[in-house]
Amino acid sequence: QMKADQASTLAGCFGLMNLFARSLGGMSSDFLSVKFGFRGRIWAQFLALFFESLFLFAFGNIDNSNEWYVALICLVLFSTFVQMAEGTSYGIVPF
């Protein structure tokens, strides 16, 4: 069982991803749009969703035999790509 301070760190990191990851998705969408046009925006969203699914799968495979920080790393990476996918969708919607 996890200690309370470790559990709060794990939960808090997921919410802290909102501070930068959504704008990171928008910037990656804009960057790929400059290079490849609208297809670049679609690729940015595809890549964000693809890596989101990979890290969600990895997070789902973590059990109690792993240290808590393994779950934290997977959760932070999953959360980053979730927010990036939201940012990339903001780049697609106006078109």
N, CA, C and O atoms as a MOPAC input file, in Angstrom:
PM7 MOZYME 1SCF
protein

 N      0.83200 1    -1.17200 1     0.00000 1
 C      0.00000 1     0.00000 1     0.00000 1
 C      0.88400 1     1.24500 1     0.00000 1
 O      1.94800 1     1.26900 1     0.61800 1
 N      0.42400 1     2.26900 1    -0.70100 1
 C      1.19500 1     3.49600 1    -0.87100 1
 C      0.94000 1     4.45900 1     0.28700 1
 O     -0.16900 1     4.53900 1     0.81500 1
 N      1.97800 1     5.18000 1     0.66800 1
 C      1.83500 1     6.19600 1     1.70600 1
 C      1.04900 1     7.38500 1     1.16100 1
 O      0.99100 1     7.59400 1    -0.05100 1
 N      0.45000 1     8.15900 1     2.05300 1
 C     -0.40600 1     9.27100 1     1.64700 1
 C      0.35900 1    10.34700 1     0.89200 1
 O     -0.15300 1    10.89400 1    -0.08500 1
 N      1.57300 1    10.66100 1     1.32300 1
 C      2.32700 1    11.70600 1     0.62900 1
 C      2.73200 1    11.26000 1    -0.76900 1
 O      2.77200 1    12.07400 1    -1.69200 1
 N      3.03200 1     9.98200 1    -0.93200 1
 C      3.35700 1     9.47100 1    -2.26600 1
 C      2.12200 1     9.46000 1    -3.16200 1
 O      2.21300 1     9.77200 1    -4.35000 1
 N      0.97200 1     9.10200 1    -2.60100 1
 C     -0.27600 1     9.08800 1    -3.37300 1
 C     -0.67300 1    10.49000 1    -3.81400 1
 O     -1.17000 1    10.67500 1    -4.92500 1
 N     -0.45600 1    11.47300 1    -2.95300 1
 C     -0.80600 1    12.84200 1    -3.33200 1
 C      0.11800 1    13.36300 1    -4.42300 1
 O     -0.32100 1    14.12300 1    -5.28600 1
 N      1.38400 1    12.97400 1    -4.40200 1
 C      2.31200 1    13.34300 1    -5.47500 1
 C      1.87000 1    12.73300 1    -6.79200 1
 O      1.88100 1    13.39400 1    -7.83100 1
 N      1.48700 1    11.48400 1    -6.74200 1
 C      1.02800 1    10.78500 1    -7.93300 1
 C     -0.21200 1    11.45000 1    -8.52200 1
 O     -0.29600 1    11.64700 1    -9.73400 1
 N     -1.16300 1    11.79300 1    -7.67700 1
 C     -2.39500 1    12.42300 1    -8.15200 1
 C     -2.15600 1    13.86400 1    -8.60500 1
 O     -2.74800 1    14.30200 1    -9.59200 1
 N     -1.32300 1    14.58700 1    -7.92000 1
 C     -1.07800 1    15.98700 1    -8.25700 1
 C     -0.35400 1    16.17300 1    -9.57400 1
 O     -0.59800 1    17.14900 1   -10.28200 1
 N      0.53500 1    15.25000 1    -9.91300 1
 C      1.27800 1    15.36900 1   -11.17000 1
 C      0.36100 1    15.25800 1   -12.37900 1
 O      0.61500 1    15.88200 1   -13.40900 1
 N     -0.68800 1    14.48200 1   -12.26500 1
 C     -1.62000 1    14.35500 1   -13.38000 1
 C     -2.28300 1    15.70600 1   -13.67600 1
 O     -2.40600 1    16.09300 1   -14.83800 1
 N     -2.70200 1    16.40900 1   -12.65100 1
 C     -3.33000 1    17.70500 1   -12.83800 1
 C     -2.36700 1    18.79100 1   -13.27400 1
 O     -2.76400 1    19.72400 1   -13.97300 1
 N     -1.11600 1    18.68800 1   -12.87700 1
 C     -0.13000 1    19.70900 1   -13.23100 1
 C      0.22900 1    19.70300 1   -14.71500 1
 O      0.82200 1    20.66000 1   -15.21500 1
 N     -0.11900 1    18.65500 1   -15.40400 1
 C      0.17600 1    18.58600 1   -16.83900 1
 C     -0.60200 1    19.64300 1   -17.62100 1
 O     -0.19200 1    20.02600 1   -18.71700 1
 N     -1.72400 1    20.12100 1   -17.06800 1
 C     -2.51200 1    21.15100 1   -17.74800 1
 C     -1.73400 1    22.44000 1   -17.94200 1
 O     -2.05300 1    23.22100 1   -18.83800 1
 N     -0.72600 1    22.67700 1   -17.12600 1
 C     -0.00500 1    23.94500 1   -17.19200 1
 C      0.78900 1    24.12900 1   -18.48000 1
 O      0.93900 1    25.25500 1   -18.95600 1
 N      1.29400 1    23.05100 1   -19.04500 1
 C      2.14000 1    23.23000 1   -20.21700 1
 C      1.82200 1    22.29700 1   -21.38000 1
 O      2.12000 1    22.63400 1   -22.52600 1
 N      1.23500 1    21.14900 1   -21.12300 1
 C      1.13200 1    20.13600 1   -22.18000 1
 C      0.11700 1    20.50700 1   -23.26200 1
 O      0.31100 1    20.16000 1   -24.42700 1
 N     -0.94900 1    21.19500 1   -22.90300 1
 C     -1.92900 1    21.57300 1   -23.92000 1
 C     -1.31600 1    22.54700 1   -24.91800 1
 O     -1.52100 1    22.41500 1   -26.12500 1
 N     -0.57300 1    23.51100 1   -24.42400 1
 C      0.08600 1    24.44800 1   -25.33100 1
 C      1.19300 1    23.75600 1   -26.11900 1
 O      1.46900 1    24.14200 1   -27.25500 1
 N      1.82500 1    22.75100 1   -25.54400 1
 C      2.83000 1    21.97700 1   -26.26100 1
 C      2.20700 1    21.26300 1   -27.46100 1
 O      2.82800 1    21.16700 1   -28.51900 1
 N      0.97600 1    20.76200 1   -27.29600 1
 C      0.26300 1    20.15200 1   -28.41300 1
 C     -0.06300 1    21.16000 1   -29.49800 1
 O      0.05900 1    20.86000 1   -30.68600 1
 N     -0.47700 1    22.35000 1   -29.09700 1
 C     -0.75200 1    23.38800 1   -30.07400 1
 C      0.48700 1    23.82400 1   -30.82400 1
 O      0.44100 1    24.06400 1   -32.03000 1
 N      1.59600 1    23.92600 1   -30.10700 1
 C      2.84700 1    24.31300 1   -30.75900 1
 C      3.33600 1    23.24000 1   -31.71500 1
 O      3.84000 1    23.55300 1   -32.79400 1
 N      3.19300 1    21.97300 1   -31.32900 1
 C      3.61400 1    20.90200 1   -32.24200 1
 C      2.71200 1    20.85700 1   -33.47000 1
 O      3.17800 1    20.57300 1   -34.57300 1
 N      1.42200 1    21.13500 1   -33.28500 1
 C      0.50400 1    21.20400 1   -34.41700 1
 C      0.87700 1    22.35500 1   -35.34800 1
 O      0.87100 1    22.19200 1   -36.56800 1
 N      1.19600 1    23.49700 1   -34.78900 1
 C      1.59700 1    24.64300 1   -35.60300 1
 C      2.92200 1    24.38900 1   -36.31800 1
 O      3.08000 1    24.75200 1   -37.48400 1
 N      3.86900 1    23.76900 1   -35.62500 1
 C      5.16500 1    23.46800 1   -36.22500 1
 C      5.00700 1    22.52900 1   -37.42000 1
 O      5.57400 1    22.77200 1   -38.48500 1
 N      4.24200 1    21.46600 1   -37.23800 1
 C      4.05200 1    20.52000 1   -38.33700 1
 C      3.19200 1    21.10800 1   -39.44800 1
 O      3.31000 1    20.70900 1   -40.60600 1
 N      2.33200 1    22.05100 1   -39.09800 1
 C      1.53700 1    22.72700 1   -40.11700 1
 C      2.42000 1    23.57700 1   -41.02400 1
 O      2.19300 1    23.63800 1   -42.23300 1
 N      3.41200 1    24.22400 1   -40.45300 1
 C      4.33600 1    25.02900 1   -41.25500 1
 C      5.11800 1    24.12500 1   -42.21600 1
 O      5.34200 1    24.48300 1   -43.37200 1
 N      5.52900 1    22.96000 1   -41.72600 1
 C      6.32800 1    22.04200 1   -42.54300 1
 C      5.50700 1    21.29800 1   -43.59400 1
 O      5.94200 1    21.15200 1   -44.73600 1
 N      4.29200 1    20.81800 1   -43.19900 1
 C      3.54100 1    19.90100 1   -44.06100 1
 C      2.11700 1    20.34000 1   -44.36400 1
 O      1.36600 1    19.58800 1   -44.98600 1
 N      1.72900 1    21.52500 1   -43.94500 1
 C      0.37100 1    21.98100 1   -44.19800 1
 C     -0.62100 1    21.33100 1   -43.24100 1
 O     -0.27500 1    20.95700 1   -42.12100 1
 N     -1.86300 1    21.20400 1   -43.70600 1
 C     -2.91000 1    20.65800 1   -42.84200 1
 C     -2.62700 1    19.20300 1   -42.46100 1
 O     -2.99600 1    18.76200 1   -41.37300 1
 N     -1.97800 1    18.46700 1   -43.35000 1
 C     -1.61800 1    17.08000 1   -43.01400 1
 C     -0.70100 1    17.02200 1   -41.79900 1
 O     -0.74700 1    16.05900 1   -41.03400 1
 N      0.11400 1    18.02400 1   -41.61800 1
 C      0.97200 1    18.08100 1   -40.44100 1
 C      0.16500 1    18.18200 1   -39.15600 1
 O      0.51700 1    17.56900 1   -38.14900 1
 N     -0.91800 1    18.95400 1   -39.18700 1
 C     -1.79200 1    19.05300 1   -38.01500 1
 C     -2.43400 1    17.70000 1   -37.69900 1
 O     -2.53700 1    17.30700 1   -36.53700 1
 N     -2.85800 1    17.00100 1   -38.73900 1
 C     -3.46700 1    15.67900 1   -38.54900 1
 C     -2.42700 1    14.70200 1   -37.99100 1
 O     -2.73900 1    13.90400 1   -37.10700 1
 N     -1.20800 1    14.76100 1   -38.49800 1
 C     -0.14800 1    13.89400 1   -37.99300 1
 C      0.18700 1    14.21000 1   -36.54000 1
 O      0.45400 1    13.30300 1   -35.75200 1
 N      0.17500 1    15.48000 1   -36.18800 1
 C      0.44200 1    15.85400 1   -34.79800 1
 C     -0.61100 1    15.24600 1   -33.87700 1
 O     -0.28800 1    14.74100 1   -32.80200 1
 N     -1.87200 1    15.29700 1   -34.30400 1
 C     -2.91900 1    14.70400 1   -33.47500 1
 C     -2.79700 1    13.18600 1   -33.42600 1
 O     -2.96400 1    12.57800 1   -32.36900 1
 N     -2.50700 1    12.58200 1   -34.56300 1
 C     -2.33400 1    11.12700 1   -34.58400 1
 C     -1.21800 1    10.69800 1   -33.63900 1
 O     -1.38900 1     9.76100 1   -32.86000 1
 N     -0.08300 1    11.37700 1   -33.70400 1
 C      1.04300 1    11.00300 1   -32.85400 1
 C      0.71700 1    11.19500 1   -31.37300 1
 O      1.08900 1    10.36600 1   -30.54300 1
 N      0.03100 1    12.27800 1   -31.04300 1
 C     -0.35200 1    12.50700 1   -29.64300 1
 C     -1.30100 1    11.40400 1   -29.16600 1
 O     -1.14200 1    10.89400 1   -28.05700 1
 N     -2.28100 1    11.03300 1   -29.98600 1
 C     -3.21100 1     9.98200 1   -29.59700 1
 C     -2.53500 1     8.61500 1   -29.54500 1
 O     -2.86100 1     7.79300 1   -28.68800 1
 N     -1.59800 1     8.36900 1   -30.45500 1
 C     -0.89400 1     7.10000 1   -30.47000 1
 C     -0.05800 1     6.91500 1   -29.20800 1
 O     -0.12200 1     5.86800 1   -28.56400 1
 N      0.72400 1     7.93300 1   -28.85700 1
 C      1.55100 1     7.82300 1   -27.66100 1
 C      0.70100 1     7.84000 1   -26.39100 1
 O      1.07400 1     7.24300 1   -25.38100 1
 N     -0.43700 1     8.52200 1   -26.44600 1
 C     -1.36800 1     8.47100 1   -25.32800 1
 C     -1.82300 1     7.03500 1   -25.08300 1
 O     -1.86000 1     6.57700 1   -23.94100 1
 N     -2.16400 1     6.33300 1   -26.14700 1
 C     -2.61900 1     4.95000 1   -25.99200 1
 C     -1.49100 1     4.04000 1   -25.50800 1
 O     -1.73200 1     3.13700 1   -24.70700 1
 N     -0.27000 1     4.26200 1   -25.97800 1
 C      0.84600 1     3.44300 1   -25.51500 1
 C      1.09200 1     3.59600 1   -24.01400 1
 O      1.28400 1     2.60700 1   -23.30800 1
 N      1.08400 1     4.82900 1   -23.53700 1
 C      1.34300 1     5.04400 1   -22.12400 1
 C      0.16200 1     4.63900 1   -21.25600 1
 O      0.35500 1     4.26900 1   -20.09800 1
 N     -1.05700 1     4.69800 1   -21.78500 1
 C     -2.20400 1     4.18100 1   -21.04100 1
 C     -2.10100 1     2.66400 1   -20.89900 1
 O     -2.40000 1     2.11500 1   -19.83800 1
 N     -1.68200 1     1.99600 1   -21.95400 1
 C     -1.48200 1     0.55200 1   -21.90000 1
 C     -0.37900 1     0.20200 1   -20.89500 1
 O     -0.52300 1    -0.72700 1   -20.10000 1
 N      0.71400 1     0.95200 1   -20.94200 1
 C      1.80900 1     0.70900 1   -19.99600 1
 C      1.35500 1     0.94400 1   -18.55900 1
 O      1.71000 1     0.18300 1   -17.65900 1
 N      0.57200 1     1.99400 1   -18.34500 1
 C      0.07600 1     2.29200 1   -17.00100 1
 C     -0.85500 1     1.18400 1   -16.51200 1
 O     -0.84700 1     0.83100 1   -15.33200 1
 N     -1.64700 1     0.64700 1   -17.41800 1
 C     -2.55500 1    -0.43500 1   -17.04900 1
 C     -1.84800 1    -1.73200 1   -16.70500 1
 O     -2.42000 1    -2.58200 1   -16.02100 1
 N     -0.63000 1    -1.90000 1   -17.15800 1
 C      0.12900 1    -3.11700 1   -16.87900 1
 C      0.99400 1    -3.03300 1   -15.62700 1
 O      1.69500 1    -3.99000 1   -15.29900 1
 N      0.95600 1    -1.91600 1   -14.93100 1
 C      1.74200 1    -1.76400 1   -13.70400 1
 C      0.97100 1    -2.38300 1   -12.54800 1
 O     -0.22100 1    -2.12800 1   -12.37300 1
 N      1.66100 1    -3.19500 1   -11.76400 1
 C      1.02700 1    -3.80300 1   -10.59800 1
 C      1.82700 1    -3.46700 1    -9.33400 1
 O      2.75200 1    -2.65500 1    -9.36300 1
 N      1.45700 1    -4.09600 1    -8.25000 1
 C      2.08600 1    -3.77300 1    -6.95900 1
 C      3.53200 1    -4.22000 1    -6.85400 1
 O      4.22700 1    -3.83300 1    -5.91500 1
 N      3.99900 1    -5.02500 1    -7.79700 1
 C      5.39900 1    -5.43900 1    -7.73400 1
 C      6.34800 1    -4.32700 1    -8.19500 1
 O      7.55100 1    -4.39100 1    -7.94400 1
 N      5.80300 1    -3.31100 1    -8.86700 1
 C      6.60700 1    -2.17000 1    -9.31000 1
 C      6.64800 1    -1.10600 1    -8.22800 1
 O      5.76200 1    -1.03100 1    -7.37700 1
 N      7.67700 1    -0.29500 1    -8.27200 1
 C      7.75600 1     0.85600 1    -7.37000 1
 C      6.71800 1     1.89600 1    -7.79300 1
 O      6.26200 1     1.89600 1    -8.93600 1
 N      6.35000 1     2.77600 1    -6.87000 1
 C      5.30600 1     3.75300 1    -7.15300 1
 C      5.73300 1     4.75400 1    -8.21900 1
 O      4.89000 1     5.26300 1    -8.95900 1
 N      7.02900 1     5.04400 1    -8.30800 1
 C      7.47700 1     6.03800 1    -9.27100 1
 C      7.36900 1     5.53300 1   -10.71300 1
 O      7.32500 1     6.34100 1   -11.64100 1
 N      7.32500 1     4.22800 1   -10.91500 1
 C      7.09200 1     3.69600 1   -12.26300 1
 C      5.68800 1     4.08800 1   -12.72400 1
 O      5.49400 1     4.49800 1   -13.86800 1
 N      4.71700 1     3.96000 1   -11.82800 1
 C      3.35200 1     4.38100 1   -12.13500 1
 C      3.28700 1     5.88700 1   -12.36600 1
 O      2.56900 1     6.35900 1   -13.24700 1
 N      4.04500 1     6.63900 1   -11.56400 1
 C      4.05800 1     8.09400 1   -11.71200 1
 C      4.60600 1     8.50600 1   -13.07200 1
 O      4.04400 1     9.38600 1   -13.72400 1
 N      5.68600 1     7.88600 1   -13.50200 1
 C      6.27200 1     8.22000 1   -14.80400 1
 C      5.28900 1     7.92300 1   -15.92900 1
 O      5.09400 1     8.74300 1   -16.82600 1
 N      4.67000 1     6.74400 1   -15.87800 1
 C      3.69000 1     6.39500 1   -16.92200 1
 C      2.50300 1     7.34200 1   -16.89600 1
 O      2.01300 1     7.74600 1   -17.95000 1
 N      2.02900 1     7.70700 1   -15.69900 1
 C      0.89000 1     8.59500 1   -15.58400 1
 C      1.20900 1     9.98700 1   -16.10000 1
 O      0.38600 1    10.60200 1   -16.77800 1
 N      2.39300 1    10.48800 1   -15.78500 1
 C      2.78800 1    11.81600 1   -16.25200 1
 C      2.92400 1    11.82700 1   -17.77500 1
 O      2.48300 1    12.77400 1   -18.42600 1
 N      3.52200 1    10.79700 1   -18.34300 1
 C      3.65200 1    10.74200 1   -19.80400 1
 C      2.29300 1    10.58100 1   -20.47600 1
 O      2.03300 1    11.20300 1   -21.50600 1
 N      1.42500 1     9.75100 1   -19.90200 1
 C      0.07100 1     9.60800 1   -20.43000 1
 C     -0.66900 1    10.93600 1   -20.37300 1
 O     -1.30000 1    11.34500 1   -21.34700 1
 N     -0.59000 1    11.59900 1   -19.24300 1
 C     -1.27300 1    12.88300 1   -19.07900 1
 C     -0.73300 1    13.93300 1   -20.04200 1
 O     -1.49800 1    14.73500 1   -20.57700 1
 N      0.56700 1    13.93400 1   -20.26600 1
 C      1.16200 1    14.88000 1   -21.20800 1
 C      0.57800 1    14.69400 1   -22.59600 1
 O      0.21800 1    15.67200 1   -23.25100 1
 N      0.48100 1    13.46500 1   -23.04900 1
 C     -0.04900 1    13.23200 1   -24.38700 1
 C     -1.55700 1    13.43500 1   -24.46200 1
 O     -2.06900 1    13.78800 1   -25.52400 1
 N     -2.28300 1    13.22300 1   -23.36600 1
 C     -3.72100 1    13.55200 1   -23.35100 1
 C     -3.89800 1    15.04300 1   -23.58100 1
 O     -4.69700 1    15.45700 1   -24.42200 1
 N     -3.15900 1    15.84200 1   -22.84100 1
 C     -3.28300 1    17.29400 1   -22.97500 1
 C     -2.75200 1    17.78000 1   -24.32500 1
 O     -3.28800 1    18.72800 1   -24.89900 1
 N     -1.70600 1    17.13400 1   -24.82900 1
 C     -1.20200 1    17.50200 1   -26.15600 1
 C     -2.24100 1    17.21400 1   -27.23000 1
 O     -2.38800 1    17.99200 1   -28.17200 1
 N     -2.96600 1    16.10100 1   -27.09900 1
 C     -4.01400 1    15.78300 1   -28.06800 1
 C     -5.11900 1    16.83600 1   -28.03500 1
 O     -5.67400 1    17.18900 1   -29.07500 1
 N     -5.43400 1    17.33100 1   -26.85600 1
 C     -6.40800 1    18.42100 1   -26.77300 1
 C     -5.88500 1    19.66600 1   -27.46500 1
 O     -6.63100 1    20.34900 1   -28.16700 1
 N     -4.61700 1    19.96100 1   -27.27300 1
 C     -4.02000 1    21.13300 1   -27.93300 1
 C     -3.99600 1    20.98800 1   -29.43100 1
 O     -4.22200 1    21.96600 1   -30.14400 1
 N     -3.72600 1    19.78700 1   -29.93600 1
 C     -3.71700 1    19.59400 1   -31.38300 1
 C     -5.10800 1    19.71400 1   -31.97200 1
 O     -5.26400 1    20.16000 1   -33.10800 1
 N     -6.11800 1    19.32200 1   -31.21500 1
 C     -7.49200 1    19.45800 1   -31.73700 1
 C     -7.88900 1    20.92800 1   -31.85600 1
 O     -8.67600 1    21.28200 1   -32.73400 1
 N     -7.35800 1    21.78800 1   -30.98900 1
 C     -7.62300 1    23.21900 1   -31.11800 1
 C     -6.99800 1    23.77100 1   -32.40000 1
 O     -7.48300 1    24.75700 1   -32.95500 1
 N     -5.92500 1    23.13800 1   -32.86700 1
 C     -5.32800 1    23.56400 1   -34.11800 1
 C     -6.09200 1    23.08100 1   -35.34700 1
 O     -5.95400 1    23.65600 1   -36.42700 1
 N     -6.89700 1    22.03100 1   -35.19200 1
 C     -7.63600 1    21.45200 1   -36.31800 1
 C     -9.03000 1    22.07900 1   -36.45000 1
 O     -9.49500 1    22.29600 1   -37.56800 1
 N     -9.68800 1    22.36700 1   -35.35800 1
 C    -11.08700 1    22.79100 1   -35.37500 1
 C    -11.38300 1    24.00800 1   -36.24900 1
 O    -12.39700 1    24.00000 1   -36.94700 1
 N    -10.55700 1    25.04900 1   -36.24900 1
 C    -10.90100 1    26.21200 1   -37.09100 1
 C    -10.99400 1    25.91300 1   -38.58300 1
 O    -11.60500 1    26.67800 1   -39.32900 1
 N    -10.39400 1    24.80700 1   -39.02700 1
 C    -10.39600 1    24.50100 1   -40.44000 1
 C    -11.53400 1    23.57700 1   -40.77100 1
 O    -11.70500 1    23.19900 1   -41.93000 1

